Amino acid sequence: MNKYTIIIAQVCAVLLALIMLILLAIDGGVIEADADGVPPEVDTNGLCVVEIAETAEPEYEMYFTEADVIALARMLYGEARGCTVDNQMKCVWCVLNRVDDPRFPDTIIGAVSQPGQFYGYSPDFPVWDNLYAVALDVLTRWSMEKQGADVARELDKNAVFFTGDGTTNWFRSVY
């Protein structure tokens, strides 16, 4: 090896050692522990791993059963499978408005299977995952609303009727 290469390598090694000593002197040479005496967890890049504690959401009681979700998904299959998700959510809200209205049956199964109503409902219809998810989302918010939570409602509480053409449904409070 060339003698200059050896000298440059030695100077670099000394500079690196000097930098490390300075960093240790600034840092105190010790990793400080948290208040509980445990040093922080460090990832493979040498960065501290920070866990953010999320505030707990309030617990809500759910006012529906699995059978209710399935019945609404089947109603959506018959009444709104070609509609937008927003329109499908409105269909579920319309059924729930009926459950809350004294003029109609007070159960979800009773409302969707009431004779002469929801011609698109059949207990033999399939349950599509996307329609199940829509029904579950609206039912969850409906349960939360009943317990005082402010939820994003897609439909006015008075809308208990709707008609449609297979791609869009129109909602109203009077027949």
N, C-alpha and C positions, 0 to 999 in steps of 0.2 A: 504494500500500500504506500501511497505517497505520504510523505511526512506532513504535508499541509492538511491532508484529509484527516489524519490522526489528530492534529491539533484542533481542527474545527469540530470534530466529534467530541473532544474533551471539553471545549468551551461550551458547546451545546448542553452537555451533561451537567456542567457546573451551573449554567443558567437555569436549567430545569430544576435542579435541586434548590437553588436560591428562590425561585418562584414558589416552590412547594413550602419552603420554610416561611416565606412571607404570608402565604395563604393560611398556614397553620397558626401563625402569630395573630393574624387578624381575627380568625375564627376562634381562637383560644385553644385549638387543637382538640376540642371535645364536641361531640354532638350532644346538644342539650336535650334533655328529656322533657316530655310534657309534664303537666301538673301531677299526673298519676305516676310519674317515675319511669314511664316506658318511652324509649326513644321512638321518634316517628318512623313509620314504614317508608321505605325508599324503593322506587321502581328500578328497572334495569337501566334507565337513563340517568339515575342518580337524583331524580326529582321526588319530592315528598308526595306520598299518596294522601289525598285529602278526601274524607268522606263527609258529604253534606247531609246533615240530618233534615229530613223533610218533615214538615208539620203534618200531623195526622189529620186525615179527612174525618169529619164526623161520621159516625156509624149510623146508617139508616136501615130501618126494617123494610124488607121487600114485601109488598102486598100482592104478590102473584106467585103462581106455581109454574113448573116446567110445562104442564099441560096448557096453561094460558099462553105461554110463548109460542108453543107449537100451533095452537089454534089461530093465533094472529099471523104467524108465518104462512099458514094455509090460506087464510083470508087474503093475505097479500098476494099469494100466488094466483088466486082467482080474480082479484080486483085490481091489482096494481103491478104485476110483474114486469110490464113494459114501461112503467113510469120511472121518473127520476127518484132518487133516494129521498129527496125532500118531499115529493108527492106521496111516496110510500109512508113516510113518517106521519104525514097529515092524515092518512087513512087510519093508522093505528091510533092517533090522538082522537079521531072521530069516534072510533069504537069506545075508547076510554071515556070520552065525554058522555056517551050513552050510558055507560056503567054508572057514572056519577049523576045521571039525570033520572028522576023518579018515574018518568014516562016509559022507561025501558028496563029490561032485566038488569039486576045489580051484579051480575057476574060476567066475566069476559066470554066464557063459553056460551052463556045464555044470550049475550048480545050478538055474537057472530052467528049463532045457529037459530036465532029467532025466525020463525016462518015469515016469508015475504020480505026478509031483509038480507042484505049481503048475498045476492045470488051467486057471487063468485066464491063463496065458501063451501068447501066439502071436506069432511074428515078423511076422505080418501086422497086428497091432493098431496103432492110431495112437499117436503120441508127443505127448501133450498137454504144453504148456509148464509147467503147474503140477506135473505128475507128474515131468517131467524135472528141475525145480528141487528137488523132494523127494529124488529119487535122487541128484542131484549133491551136495546138502548132506550127506546121510548118508555117501556114499562119501568125501567129503573128510574128514569127521570120523573115519571108519574108518581112512583112511590115516594121519591124524595120530595116532590112538590106537596104531597099530602101531609108531609111532616114539616112543612114550613120553608123548605129550600127554594131559592129562586132559580128556576131551571129555564132553559131556552125552549120555549114552547113554539112549535111550528104552526099551531092552529088555535084559533080563538076557542074558549071554553064552551061557547054556545053552539058551535058547529056540530050538529049531530046527524046531518044528512050529506050524502055526496052522490054524484053521478059521474060517469066517465066514458071515454071512448077507447080505452085500451092503452093510451099513452099519456093521458092527462085526466085527472079527476077534479071536479069543481065542488066546493064545499059550501054549505049554507046552514042556517039555523032553523029555517022553516021548510016544510015539504012542498 
